[in-house]
Amino acid sequence: MWIDTHCHLDAPEFGLDQGLAVQARALAAQRGVGRCVIPAVMRQNLDTVRLLAYRLGDAYALGLHPLYVPQAADEDLDALDV
């Protein structure tokens, strides 16, 4: 089984339904993709990523992307300490 390790299915340009469609196409392509990892990029999408991964039966990674670190606050790091 292949794992796609970087799927931003929570991205606004997808919308929830399109994220589901992308995942369905990956699984239906029968190329061995059996799971996706949905990464969070900032504190504001931690819960969205977690819930989407649960809904899809996928995995998730919580963190702060380097592009978003300049806007991050100490509380954002605290949110990751779970």
Protein Blocks (a to p, Z undefined) as FASTA:
>chain_A
ZZdfbdcfkbmklommlmmmmmmmmmmnonopabdcdddfbfklmmmmmmmmmmnopacd
ddddfklmmmpcfklmmmmmZZ
